[in-house]
Amino acid sequence: MNPIVTRLMSTVAGQLGHPHGPLGKLVARLLNRGNHPLIEAAVTAAEVTPTDAAADIGFGGGLGLTLLLGRVGTTGTVTGVELSADMLTRARAEYAADVSSNRLRLVEGSLTGLPLADDSLDAVITCNTIYFVPELDAACAELARVLKPKGRLVIGIGDPDAMAKMPFTSYGFTLRPVAEVRAALERAGLTVDQREVTNRPMTGHLLIARPTG
C-alpha cells in the first residue's frame, strides 16, 4: 500500500481507539453521529431506570453519557470511564453541571483496569471498544466484576465481517466473531443474549449479559 495511505489509515485507526489532540475533537463528533443508533440501542437494552448506578466504559464523544443521564434522572448516577485524557477533559467541560451535582463521575481507566468497586453497577454499556483490547477474557472478567448480582451489561460492536472490509481496521483493530465475544462473557460467569441493530451502512450486534444465577 502507498506509504501516505498507510499513514492516513493508521492515524484514523489510532484516533478511533484513542481520540486526542485537535483531530480528536472532530473524531468525538463523528463518533457521536456514527455510533448513535448502536449506543441508543445499548442504553435501551441495558434497561436503565431512575435510581440506577450506570456506566459507559470508553465513552469517547460522550453520547452515551447524555443518554444514560437522561435515563437515571435526578435519583441515579452515571460513571464515565475513558482512557483518553483529552476526551475526559472535553467531557468535564461539557458536563460540568452534572459533575458538580454528583450525578456524573468521570474517571480515567480501561476495560482491563476499571477503577470501580466490585458489585457497584446496575447497568453498564460499552460500544465499539473491544476492538482495541487484546485481552478479551480480562476485559470481560473486569466488566463482570463491577456488575451487581442483578446488573445488566451491554457490549455493542459492528458486524465483524463488514468491519473487516474497512481500510483502517487492519491497523490496530482486533476483529472477533460475535460468538467469540459471547463465549468470553460466558467464561466470565455471565448469561448472554444477542440482538442485532440494523443500521446503515453497517449492522451492529448487542451482547446483553447478566450474572449467572
N, C-alpha and C positions, 0 to 999 in steps of 0.2 A: 504494500500500500504506500501511496505517496506520503513522505515524511510529514508534510504540512497537514494532510488529512489525519494521519495518525496522531499528531499532537493535538489537533482540534478535538477528535473523538475522546482522547484521553482526558482532556480538560473538561469536556461535557460530563463524562462519567465521574470524574473527581468531584465536580460541583454537585452532581445529583446525590452522591454519597456523603458529601461534607460541604454544604454551601458556605462560602466565605468570601470576604472582600467585596468590592463594588459589584462584581459579577454575581455574587451570592444573593444580592438584593433582588436582582432580576430573576434569578433561579427560584427564589422564595415565592414570588408572584406566580411564576409559571407552574410551580408545584401545586399551589393552591387551586389554580384553574384546572390543570390537567388531572389532578387526583380527586377533584371534588366528588364525583359520583362514588368512587370507592370509599373515601373517608366517610361520606354521609351514610353509605350503606353499612359501614363498620360500626358507626355510632348507634345506628338503629338496631343492628344485630346484637350489640352489647347490652341492649335493654336498660340503658342508663335512666335512672329516675332521681327525683329530688331526694336528698339526704345521702346519696351515694358518694363514696370516695372513688373518683375515676381518674384515669391517667391516659395520656398519649405519649407513647415512647418513640422518640425520634420524630418530634412534631414538625420539624422543617419550617415551612412557611406559616404555620400556626392555625390553619383552618380547623384542624381537629380540636384545638383548644377552644375556639369560638363555639363550635357545635356542642362540645361537652359542657361548657359553661352554661349554655342555653338549656341543657337537659337537667343539670343539677340544681338550677335555680339559686336561691339565696341560702338554702339549708345544706347543700352539699359542697364538696370541694373537688378541685381538679389539680393534678400534678402533671407538669410537662417535663419530660426528660429529653435532653438533647446533647449530642456530642459536640456540635459546632458552637464555639463561643460567640461567633457573630450572630447566629440565629437566636441564641439566648439573649444577647444584648438587644436585638430587634424586638423580641417578644416582651422583654422587661419594659421597653418604652411603649409599645403598643397596648399592653395590658396592665399599665401602671396602676390603674384604679382597682383592678381585680387582685393584683398582688398586694396592694395596701390594705384591702379589706380581708385578706387571708382566704379569699375564695380560690386563689390560684397560687400555686407554688411552682417555681421554675428552678430546675437543678441540672447540673452537668452530669452526664452518665451515659452508659452504653447498654446495649441489650445483654451483654455478658457481665456487666457490672452495674446493677441497678442500685442507686443509693436510697433504697426503700426498705422498710421493715417487712419481716415475714407476715403473711396473712393480713395485709393492710389495705387491700383494694377490692372494691366491689366490681369494678369494670375497668378493663384495660383494652386499648386499641393500639395497634402499630401497623402502619401501612407503607408498603414499598420500602422496607428497611432490611429485611433479612438477606437481600442480595449482597449486602456489604459485610456480612458476618460469616467468617469461615467456620466458626464453631457452633453449628446449628443446635446440637444437643445441649451445649452450655447455655445458649440463649433461651431455649425452651424451658430448661430447668429453672433459670432465673425468673422467667415470666410466671411459671407455676408457683414458685416460692412466694411471690408477693400477693397472690390471689387469696382472698378469704375462702373459707370452705364452700361457700355458695357463690363465689365470684365468677365472672364471665370474662374471657379473653377472646379477642377477635384479631386475627392476623389477616391483613389484606395484601394480596400480591397480584401482579399482572400475569396473564397467561404465559407460562414459560416458553412455549413454542413460538408465540408471537413475539415475545421479547428477544428471543434468540435471533430474530431477523433484523433487529435494530442495529445500526452500525456501531454504536457506542458500548453495547453490552459486553463486548469481548474485552473491554478494558476495566478490570477490577470488579465486575459483577460475578456472582456465583449464582447461576440459574439452576433451580432444582425442580424436579417434578412435584406437583402438588402432593402426590402420595408420599413422597419423601418427607415433606414438611409435616404432614399429618402423622406419620409414623414417629417422628421425633417428639411431637407433642404427646403422643400416647406413651412413649417411653418415659416422659416426664410426669406421668400419672394423671393425664387429662383424658376426658372423653370428648371426642371431636365430631362435629357435624360440618358439612361442607355446603357452600352455596355459591352460585355464580352471580356475577354482577355484569349484565350486558351493557357495554359502553363502547362507543366509537372513539378511536379506531381499534380498541382492544378490550377483550373480555377480561374481567377480573375474577378472582376467587377469594372467598372469605372462608377461613377456617375458624369455627366458633367452638371454643374449648371451655370445659368446666372441670373442676376437680372431680376425679372418680369417687363415687360413693357420697 
